Amino acid sequence: MQTSLHLFLNKFYGQEAIDSLILLTGSASSRGYYRFIFEGKSMILTISTNIEENEAFFYFTKLLSECTHAVPKLGFVSDDRTIYSQEDLGPTSLLDVLLSDRTKAKRYYEDLIPELIKCQIHLGKTVDFDKAFSYPELDDTMVLRDLFQFKFYFLNALDIRYHQGKLIQDFKRLANCFIGLAPQGFVFRDFQSRNIMIRDEQPFFIDYQGGLKGCILYDLVALIWQAKANFSAEDKRHFYAIYSQELLNLQPLLDAKVVEKAYEYCVIIRLFQVLGTYGFRGLIEKKTHFIESIAFGLLNLAEIKDFTLLNDFPELKQVIDQLIDPTINEQIKLKING
């Protein structure tokens, strides 16, 4: 691997880049990230043998760069499409800012929401979703997958009581309701503060190679309901108001009630998807970051327990009631320490 990196750098950047190459850590993916210096500027080098995923990143970057400056500039790509360079957006994520200065971070959220919508709508019109990585659409199949991961890795891991048949019926109805929710467009899929970098006081989007077609409210939910961001209900309403107003300005034929309904469905589905991930990475693999996030995820659940939509999913609603009961903390501790 090191030889291929050196050959790539020698071909495009020279000895200075080779001498300055350092491995970066912190990625949750199988991709390898490095930093190097070229003509006094810091750059990022990525290596990944998943060519399909790489091609999706190249494709989406090209289309995103047509409508926004909030994506990294690509440099060179190796002939076998496994190594590529891009500009260095620095070490500071939006989550870093949020944890150190919430007032400043909120201004970034307000600035990036209109940029997000612009990208979602533009790519919704220009992307060939057959070129998406792994799956072309955030549809009922994807929703059911996420719901069953929540069942297996979170509910079952904590021995939560439920009626199997009734819960599966609720899952099917919920997934079916998600089909065709408006407005549709490009969904980044994991649009949260760890995947937004701040450089020169400007936000930049990264890690969007998993983008696909779907209800675009999903990205807003991923952003403002991120468990560790821990926004108040008032903050979430504020960000939603910015998003919905900007969206209705761009698409005036949309009904505000349709948008609000789509938002609530996306909130419900995203929160379960996240808890499924926390269950697998935290309760089962016992990774510290995910364990720490569980409590925040359950606080989010407490906020949605009175959603009118949940009256149509009674078994799911009683599961939520169990998960927001204070006694759940003991079950979580037993699972983690067991």
N, C-alpha and C positions, 0 to 999 in steps of 0.2 A: 504493500500500500504506500509506504513512504517513498519508494522509488517512483511510483506513478505520479505522486504529488510533486516530487522534485522535477520530473520530466515536464509536467504541465507548467510549473512555475518557470523553469528554464526556458521553455518555448515562448512564453508570453510576457514574462516579467523580469527574468534574469537572476543573478546571484544574490542581489540585495534581498529579494523576496525569499529565496531559499534560506538564507542565513537568519532571517527574522521570523521564520515560521514557528508558531506556537499552537498547541492544542488547546481548544476551549472546552469547558465542561458545562454541564447544566442542561443539556438537551435531553428531553424525554423520549426522543425518537431514536431510530437506528442510524440516522445520518451522523457523519463526523464533521465537526466544524473547527476551522483553524483561522488564526489571524496572521496577516503578514503585512509588511511595509513595502510600498512601491512609490518611488519619487516623493518620499516624505509623507505619504498618506497611508492610513490604515485601511486594509481591505479584508474581506472574509472569503475563505475558501471552503467549499462544501464538497464532500465526497459521499456518494450513495450509489449502491448497485441496483437500486429500484428505479430503473429507467422510466417506467410508466409514470411514477410519481414525479420524477424530475421533469419529464416532458409537460406534465400538467402545470408545474410551477413556471416553466418557461412560457407556456402559452398564456396563462392567466396574468403573468407579469407584463407581457406585451400588451394585452388588452387593457389592463388596469392603468398602465402608463399613458394610455391615450386619453384618460379622463381625470387623472389625479397625479400629483407629485408625491403622494404618500406611500409609495412603494419603492423598494431598493432598485438601483440601476444595476442591471446585469453587466458583467464584464465578458469573459471568454468562457466557452464550453468545450470540453474535450471531445475528440472525434467519437469516442464510444459513449458519450452523453452521461458519464458517471461522475465527472468533476466539473465544477463551475465556480467562477468568482463573482463577487458582487460588492457593492460599496458597503462600508462598515457604518452601521447606524448607531454604534456606540453601545455602552453597557447598561443604559438606563431604560427600564420598561415603565409603562404607565402604572403598573402595580407598585414599583419602587417609589414613584412619586406619590401615589395614593397613600402608602404607608408612612411617608415622611411629611407630607403637606397636603391634606385633604382639600383645602380651599383651592390651592393651585391645581390639583388634579381635576377637580370638578370643572374648571375652566377648559381643560383639555377635552373632557368629555363633551362639553357643549360645542366646542369647535369641531370635533371629529364626527359628530353625528350627522350633520349635513353632508360631509364628505363621504361617509358610509353610504348614505342613501343614493348619492350620485353614482357611486361605483356599482351598487346593487342593480340599479335600473339600467345603466349603460351596458354592463356585462350580461344582464338578462336579455338584452336585445342582440348582442353580438356573439356570445359564446355558443360554440357547438358543444352541447353537453355530452355528446358521445365521446368527447376527448377528456371528460372529467376522470379523475383518478378514482378507481375502485367502484364508484356507483354514480349514476348520472343525476339522481333526483332524491330529494328528501321527501319520501312518500310514506305510505302506510307500512310498507315493508321495513323501512329504516326505523320508523317509530316503534313498530312491534319489536324489532331487535333490541332497541334501547329499553323498552318496558320490561322485556324478559330478562335483560341483564340486571335491571333494578330488582326484579323478583329473585333471581338466583343469588346475586352477589351482595344484596343488601338485606332484603326481607328474610330470606332463608338463613343468611349468616347470623342474623340477630334473633332467629326463631320467632318472628312476628306471626301472630295468628291471622289466618285468612281462609276463606272458602275458595279452594282452587278453581272450581268451575266458574263461580261468580266473578272472581278476579280476572280470569282469562276473557270472559265475556266483556267486562269493562275495558280491558286492554283493546279488544277488537273494535268496540264501539268508539273508543277514543282515537285509535289509529284511523278509523274510517272517517271520523269528523275532520281529521287533519287534511284529508285529500282535497286539493284544490282551494285551500284557504287563500284569499286574496289579501295583499297583492303578491304576485309571483315575480321572481327575479333570481339574481345570483346570491347564493347564501355562502358566506365564508365558512360556516359550520362551527368553528371554534373561536369566535370573535370575542376574545376576552383580554383583560389588561396585560397579561403576560405576553400576548402576541401583538402588542402595540409598543413600539419603541419611541422614545422621545429624544430628538436630536435638534439642537439649535432652537429650542422652544416649539418644535413642530412634531406632531405625531406621524409615525410611519407604520404601515401594516406589514406584518410578516406571517409566515406559516399558513398560507392560504391555499396550498396545493390540494387540499381536500375539498375545495369549493364545489358546489353542485347547485342544481335548480331547486327552488322551494319557496316557501312563504318567507319573505324577507324580514318579517318581524322577529324571526328566530334569532337573528344576529343581534338585534337590540336587546333581546332578553338575555342572551349569552353575555353581553357586555355589562348590563346594569344589575343583573341578578347574580353575577359571579359571587359565590359564597364568601370568599375571603375579602372581597371589596366591601361587603357588609354595609351597603347603603341603607339609609332609612327609607321607610315607605314614602315619605315626602320627597326625598331625592329621586326615587324611582318615578314618581308621578311627574316631577319636573322634567326629567330626561325624556320620559314618554311623550310629554306635551311638545317638547322641541321636535322630536322625531315625527310625531303624527302631523304636526302643523307643516313641517317641511315637506313631508310626503304628500299631503293634500294640496299643497301649493304646486307641486310638480305633476300631480295626477288628480286634478279637480273633480273628475267624474267618480272618484272613489267615495264611498259612503263612510263617514266617520265611525258609525256603529259597526260596520263590517271590519274596519281596521282594529277597533277595540276588541271585538270578539276574537279575531285572529291572534291578537296579542295575548289574551288570556289563555287560549289553547297552547300557544308557544311557551308561555310561562310554565304551565302544568307539565308539559312534555319535557322541557329542558331541565326542570328541577329533578324529575325522576331519572333522566339520563345522567345527570351529574352525580346523583346519589349512587347509581349503579357503578359509575367509575370509582367513586370514593370507597364503595364496598369492596371492589376487586383490588384496587391499589392500596387501600388503607386497612380494611378489616382482614383481608386475606394475605396480601403481600406485606402488610405492616410498614408501608412507607410513610415516613413522618409527615411530610407535607399534606398528604391526603387524609391522614388521621386527624390532623389539626383542622382541616376544612369541614369535617363532618358536622361539628356543632353549628357552624355558620349555615350549612345546607339545611339543617333541621329548623333553624330560625326562619329561613325562607319559607319552608313548608307551613309554618305557623301563620304566615301572612296570607296564604292562599286558602286556608281551610274554609273560609266563608264565601269563596267564589261560587256564584250561582250555578256555573257550568258543572260543578262537581256533584250537584244534586242528581245528575243523570248517570253518575258512576258511584252507586252507594257502597260497593265493596271497597273501592279505592278510597273513598272518603273515610271509611272506618279504619283503614290502614293508616291514613294520615293522622287520625285521632290518636292512634297508638304511638306513632313516631314523634308526636309533639308532646306526649306525656313526659313529665320530668323523670319518671322512673327509667326511661330509655337509656339515660346516661350510665346507669349501672350495667345494663346489658352490653353497652358498647365497651365499657372498661373490662368486663369479663372476657369479651371476645378478643380484645387486643392483648390482654395479659395471659390469656389461656393457652 
